[in-house]
Amino acid sequence: MKLSPATERLSLKEKIGYGLGDMASNFYMGFFGLFLLYYYTDVWGISPAAAATMLLVTKIVDAISDPAMGLIADRTQSRWGKYRPYLLWTAIPYALLGYLLFMGPDLSDFGKLAFAYVSYTLVMLAYTAINVPYSALLAVISPVAEERTKATQFRFVFASLGTLSVGAMAKPLVNFFGGEDELLGFRLTIVLFAVLSVLIFWITFATTRERIQPKVHNSSVRDDMSALLKNGSWIVLMFTGILVVVGLIARFASLAFYTKYYMGEDDARYFLWMDKTSFIVSFGLVGQLVGALVTPMLARSWDKKHLMIMANVLHAALLVFSFFVSPESYALTVVLHSLGIFTFGVVITLLFAMYTDCAEFGEWKTGKNTAGLTVSASMFSLKFGSAVGGALPGFILAWFGFVANEQQSETSLLGIRLMTNALPALFFMLGGMLMIFYRIDRETLSRIEDELSERRAE
């Protein structure tokens, strides 16, 4: 049977084009997750507690901006569609504000903190403006769940490649551009990633299509929010997303401290151009890449819900094991980290595919397509989880008496071990347990697809 243009398989070009968008996103989010807390404390001179507080307080803005952007995108009408135009319009502001975050002006302690509040808030607003529509695009790129899962696979393959590029290249680039001046190195490195992000977002805009054309959106904001809050599986996914991202970013934000102070990292080359910090991050992200690649195959054997539970629990178990590994066992630490990030590759790929399943469930129940609002939760979970995950290590460092660029006490080393291993394990375990309450299974989704296809044909 010949497929209609709307239900035909996505071309390789379009899947790659869509996936590239998350590479551009992760040039920033990977950079922030790995190095922002380190930059604030060890390079620019903000105290750990002050930096952690800033990362949390600024999320109040995201609680408003993320759903607001979803509502705006759902109501957008243009010759390019609802969601694609934002990839074109907001790429340059996104790039410029990323540079502002790492400008590092010479200010007083209060001035630095005020600048951090303003610059971080602005770059997160820009991230919202481009990434809520980008995520919502997945819900209208194809009405077929299997094709959306394939697009999600490409998304997180390229997301992994983006973060892998940051993990492998960022610290060497900082050293190359800045020499002894780490601040200059960070400033010039983010310029490179900013320019690449603009170009890649424009490629995503040029290579994708919106195949589902919902009716003109004329329902009220209150009605949309009410319908969304009745979608119990969406609520479960949102909180699961927050928990797993907190766990991941807490570990990533801790790795620079863990290798430097607990494992005795001295910035010497360990493999090719990479030191031990760059290598463990990079090797782990190869694991995430493999996890994203095998997710569609795994999802054919297990229901998405059960696969999510298994992957989260396994990651938590690996982190608990890692807590007891000695600082001399670097190779074992790398292997355990890579296996854990492999499971995260599975989790994050499933998570975003399931957000679009929730969008279809909502349209099936209410007759309204609110993909932008539905997937805005994915952006909120990413940003809120990233902020909390990046902030918690800062509070732990302060609580356990950490002093930047000094020999650490046994107490502060214990804090570094806890924030790198035990704390992330707790969040991954909670994320796995919460997925027990997710209700959209394979049979339900198949029925939803069939009925929505009939409605759209009418």
Residue pairs with C-beta under 8 A, 6 or more apart in sequence:
3 9
5 211
6 142
6 143
6 211
6 212
6 456
7 142
7 143
7 144
7 453
9 147
10 141
10 142
10 147
10 150
10 151
13 207
14 141
14 151
14 207
14 208
14 209
15 150
15 151
15 154
16 154
16 158
16 207
17 203
17 204
17 206
17 207
17 208
18 137
18 138
18 141
18 151
18 154
18 155
18 204
18 207
18 208
19 151
19 154
19 155
19 156
19 157
19 158
19 159
20 158
20 200
20 203
20 204
21 87
21 134
21 155
21 158
21 200
21 201
21 204
22 134
22 155
22 156
22 158
22 159
22 162
23 158
23 159
23 161
23 162
23 165
23 200
24 162
24 196
24 197
24 198
24 200
24 201
24 204
25 127
25 130
25 131
25 134
25 159
25 162
25 197
26 159
26 160
26 162
26 163
26 166
27 162
27 165
27 166
27 193
27 194
27 196
27 197
28 94
28 98
28 123
28 127
28 193
28 197
29 127
29 163
29 382
29 386
30 162
30 163
30 165
30 166
30 167
31 166
31 170
31 189
31 190
31 193
32 101
32 386
32 390
33 163
33 248
33 249
33 252
33 253
33 386
33 389
33 390
34 163
34 166
34 167
34 170
34 252
34 253
34 255
34 256
34 281
35 170
35 171
35 186
35 256
36 55
36 101
36 253
36 390
37 48
37 51
37 52
37 55
37 253
37 390
37 393
37 394
38 253
38 256
38 257
39 102
39 186
40 46
40 51
40 116
41 47
41 48
41 51
41 394
41 397
41 404
42 404
42 405
43 104
43 182
43 183
43 186
44 104
44 112
44 183
45 109
45 112
46 54
46 109
46 112
46 113
46 116
47 398
48 393
48 394
48 395
48 397
48 398
48 402
48 404
49 394
49 395
49 398
50 113
51 116
51 391
51 394
52 390
52 391
52 392
52 393
52 394
52 395
52 398
53 391
54 113
54 116
54 117
54 120
55 120
55 387
55 388
55 390
55 391
55 394
56 387
56 388
56 391
57 117
58 117
58 120
58 121
58 124
58 387
59 383
59 384
59 387
59 388
61 121
61 124
61 125
62 124
62 128
62 380
62 383
62 384
62 387
63 380
63 384
65 124
65 125
65 128
66 128
66 132
66 376
66 377
66 379
66 380
66 383
67 225
67 373
67 376
67 377
67 380
69 128
69 129
69 132
69 133
69 372
69 376
69 379
70 132
70 136
70 370
70 372
70 373
70 374
70 375
70 376
71 221
71 224
71 372
71 373
72 372
73 82
73 83
73 86
73 132
73 133
73 136
73 372
74 82
74 136
74 217
74 224
74 369
74 370
74 371
74 372
74 373
75 217
76 82
76 83
76 85
76 86
77 216
78 85
80 88
80 205
81 140
81 209
81 210
82 133
82 136
82 140
82 210
82 214
82 372
83 133
83 134
83 136
83 137
83 140
83 210
83 371
83 372
84 133
84 137
84 205
84 208
84 210
85 133
85 205
86 129
86 130
86 132
86 133
86 134
87 130
87 133
87 134
87 201
87 202
87 204
87 205
88 201
88 202
88 205
90 126
90 129
90 130
91 130
91 197
91 198
91 201
91 202
92 198
93 126
93 129
94 123
94 126
94 127
94 129
94 130
94 194
94 197
94 198
94 201
95 194
95 195
95 197
95 198
96 194
97 119
97 122
97 123
97 125
97 126
98 123
98 126
98 190
98 193
98 194
98 197
99 187
99 190
99 191
99 194
100 119
100 122
100 123
101 119
101 120
101 123
101 190
102 186
102 187
102 189
102 190
103 119
103 187
104 183
104 186
104 187
105 111
105 112
105 115
107 115
124 383
127 379
127 383
128 379
128 383
130 201
131 379
131 382
132 372
132 375
132 376
132 379
133 372
134 201
134 204
135 352
135 355
135 375
135 376
135 378
135 379
136 359
136 371
136 372
136 374
136 375
136 376
137 208
137 210
138 148
138 151
138 152
138 155
138 352
138 355
138 356
138 375
139 148
139 212
139 355
139 356
139 359
139 360
139 369
139 371
139 374
139 375
140 210
140 211
140 212
140 213
140 214
140 369
140 371
141 147
141 148
141 151
141 208
141 209
141 210
141 211
141 212
142 148
142 151
142 211
142 212
143 211
143 212
143 449
143 452
143 453
143 456
144 449
145 353
145 356
145 357
145 360
145 445
145 449
148 353
148 356
149 295
149 296
149 299
149 353
150 296
152 295
152 349
152 352
152 353
152 356
153 292
153 293
153 295
153 296
153 349
155 349
155 352
156 288
156 292
156 295
156 345
156 348
156 349
156 352
157 289
157 292
157 293
159 292
159 348
160 285
160 286
160 288
160 289
160 291
160 292
160 345
161 289
163 285
163 288
164 282
164 285
164 286
164 288
164 289
166 193
167 278
167 281
167 282
167 284
167 285
168 274
168 278
168 281
168 282
169 278
170 189
170 278
171 274
171 275
171 277
171 278
172 273
172 274
172 275
172 278
173 185
173 188
173 189
173 192
174 182
174 185
174 186
174 189
175 185
175 267
176 185
177 184
177 185
177 188
177 189
178 184
178 185
178 186
178 187
178 188
179 185
212 369
212 456
214 363
214 369
214 371
215 369
217 368
217 369
217 370
219 368
223 368
224 368
224 370
224 373
225 373
227 362
227 365
227 366
227 368
227 370
228 234
228 362
228 370
228 373
228 374
229 235
230 365
231 358
231 361
231 362
231 365
231 374
232 437
232 439
233 354
233 357
233 358
233 361
233 438
233 439
233 440
234 355
234 358
234 361
234 362
234 374
234 377
236 434
236 435
236 437
236 438
236 439
237 351
237 354
237 355
237 358
237 377
237 438
238 377
238 378
238 380
238 381
239 381
239 434
240 308
240 351
240 431
240 434
240 435
240 438
241 351
241 377
241 378
241 381
241 382
241 385
242 380
242 381
242 384
242 385
242 388
243 385
243 427
243 428
243 430
243 431
243 434
244 312
244 344
244 347
244 348
244 351
244 385
244 427
244 428
244 431
245 381
245 382
245 384
245 385
245 386
245 389
246 385
246 388
246 389
246 392
246 424
246 427
247 315
247 389
247 423
247 424
247 425
247 426
247 427
247 428
247 431
248 344
248 385
248 389
248 424
249 385
249 386
249 388
249 389
249 390
250 388
250 389
250 390
250 392
250 393
250 419
250 423
250 424
250 427
251 319
251 389
251 420
251 421
251 424
252 281
252 389
253 389
253 390
253 393
254 393
254 416
254 419
254 420
255 277
255 280
255 281
255 420
256 277
257 393
257 397
257 402
257 416
257 419
257 420
258 416
258 417
258 420
259 265
259 276
259 277
259 280
260 277
261 408
261 412
261 413
261 416
262 327
262 413
262 416
262 417
262 420
263 276
263 327
263 330
263 333
264 327
265 275
265 276
265 277
266 275
267 275
268 275
269 275
270 276
270 278
270 279
271 279
274 282
276 330
279 334
280 330
280 333
280 334
280 337
283 334
283 337
283 338
284 334
284 337
284 338
284 340
284 341
285 341
286 338
287 337
287 338
287 339
287 340
287 341
287 342
287 345
288 341
288 342
288 344
288 345
288 348
289 345
290 342
290 345
291 341
291 342
291 343
291 344
291 345
291 346
291 347
291 349
292 345
292 346
292 348
292 349
293 345
294 346
295 345
295 346
295 349
295 350
298 307
298 346
299 307
299 350
299 353
302 310
303 441
303 442
304 350
304 353
304 354
304 357
304 442
305 435
305 438
305 440
305 441
307 346
307 350
308 347
308 350
308 351
308 354
308 432
308 435
308 438
309 432
309 433
309 435
309 436
310 432
311 343
311 344
311 346
311 347
311 350
311 432
312 343
312 347
312 428
312 429
312 431
312 432
312 435
313 428
313 429
313 432
314 343
315 340
315 343
315 344
315 347
315 425
315 428
316 425
316 426
316 428
316 429
316 432
317 425
318 336
318 339
318 340
318 343
319 336
319 340
319 421
319 422
319 424
319 425
319 428
320 421
320 422
320 425
321 336
322 333
322 336
322 337
322 340
322 420
322 421
323 417
323 418
323 421
323 422
323 425
325 332
325 333
325 336
347 431
351 378
352 375
352 378
354 438
354 440
355 374
355 375
355 377
355 378
356 371
356 375
357 440
357 445
358 374
358 440
359 369
359 370
359 371
359 374
359 375
360 445
360 448
360 449
360 452
361 440
361 444
361 445
361 448
362 368
362 370
362 374
363 369
363 370
363 452
364 448
364 451
364 452
367 455
389 427
392 419
392 423
393 419
393 420
393 423
396 415
396 416
396 418
396 419
396 423
397 412
397 415
397 416
397 419
399 415
400 411
400 412
400 414
400 415
400 416
400 418
401 409
401 411
401 412
401 415
402 408
402 412
402 415
402 416
403 412
408 416
